[in-house]
């Protein structure tokens, strides 16, 4: 978009704050850095720290489409507004939740999203580490994931993490990410936040958002639920179990997660956070029994 300036009779025009580029690509043989440097980056004026986060997110999401979608094409839209930069990457592949179902036998999209939210989930461990989607979601103020007629969303200002969203009725996977132009977030700080000491770049810490798998009809009561929560947490040195939005838990759930599995699995630290008084009391009771 052009911005007009100068007198009415002899106006001049310059590139305005509103900018958008949309491009479609065949996935076969696509290298994700070339669209960024050739077709997108030259047309945007972003703060340096935001530019790094956008480039990182752009390349990670486009690479996911190339390597994982099993589709034929991808469409990328990048839009700059006075307050945000907005990225949409949409492929025509099989959809991320169908891919996870095949690779990990998780037919419930909510449980698949729970695993994605932990990080280090990949169907190609020889080529990928499962960091891409995890960290791109943490870089954005708004992050929406649509696939297989379901959707999940994450808002940076909502401490509870992921929530179900309103799905787009389309083939493949679509991911929308928006980053505020005045954000204080940086790529380095986001990566370091999930190291064990907060200073390195190892992916050693994760947060499990329990609100994602609860509803008004189903709380956290069973040992089976606890085993799903604990799945793969041995891959991390520290796992924080986030009870934000969870008012109560059952004894079986608490005992399985914080006594039985805490003894069996090689999780260095299993830390409950954002507990209500009732949740804290239940966890204290099972831990006291374990120490007795």
C-alpha positions, 0 to 999 in steps of 0.5 A: 500500500502507498502512503500519500504525502505533500500538498493536494495538487502535487502529492508524492507517494512512498511505501506505507506501513501496510504491506502484503506479499502472497506467493504459491510454490510447488513443494517438490524441490522447494528450498525454504530460504529462497522464497524468504530472501527473494520474494518476501524480505525485500518488501518489509521494513521490520525491527531487527529483532522482529525480522529475525523471529519472522525469518525463523518462523517463516523458514521453519513452517515452510520447511515443515510443509516441504518435509512433512505435508506430503502435499504438492503446493504451499501458499505463503502470505506475509502482511505488515500492519501498523502494529503486527506482522502476520504470517500464514502458511497453508499446504495441500497435504494430508494434515498434521494430525493425520500424520501424527496418527499414522506415526504415533497411533494418536487418533485423538487430535487433542492428545496429538496437540498435547504431544506437540505442545511438549515439543520434541515430537517428530515423525522423522527423528533422523532429520528433525528434532521436533523443535520447529513448531514448538518454538515458532508457537512461542515466538508469536503473540497469536498462533493458530494451527488448523488441520484435519477439520480441527484447530488449536490456538495459543495466545501469548497473554493467556498463561494457560497455553493451548486451547481448541479453536474454530477449524477451517474447512480445507485440505492440508495444514494452515498455520497463522502466526502474528508478532507485535512489532513492539514486542520485547521478545527475542529469538535468543531469549525464547530459545534459552527460556527452555534450556535447563539453566535459562542460559544455554540453547539446549531444549531441556525444559518443557511445560505441559498445559493440562487445560488442553485435555480438560473440559466441563464434562471431563476432568483429570481423574484417571491413571490413564490420563496421568500416563498420557501426560507423562508420555515422553517427559523423560526426554527433558531434564525438567517438566513443568505440569501446568494446572492453570485453569484446572480446579480439581484433580482426582487421587488416581491421577495425582498418585499415578503422575507424582508418585508411581511414574515419578519413581519409574521414569527418568524425569530429573524434575517433575514440577507442578505449577499454577495449582489451585489450593485443592490441586496442591493439597492432593499432590501433597497428599500423594507425595507425602505417602511416597515419602512415608 
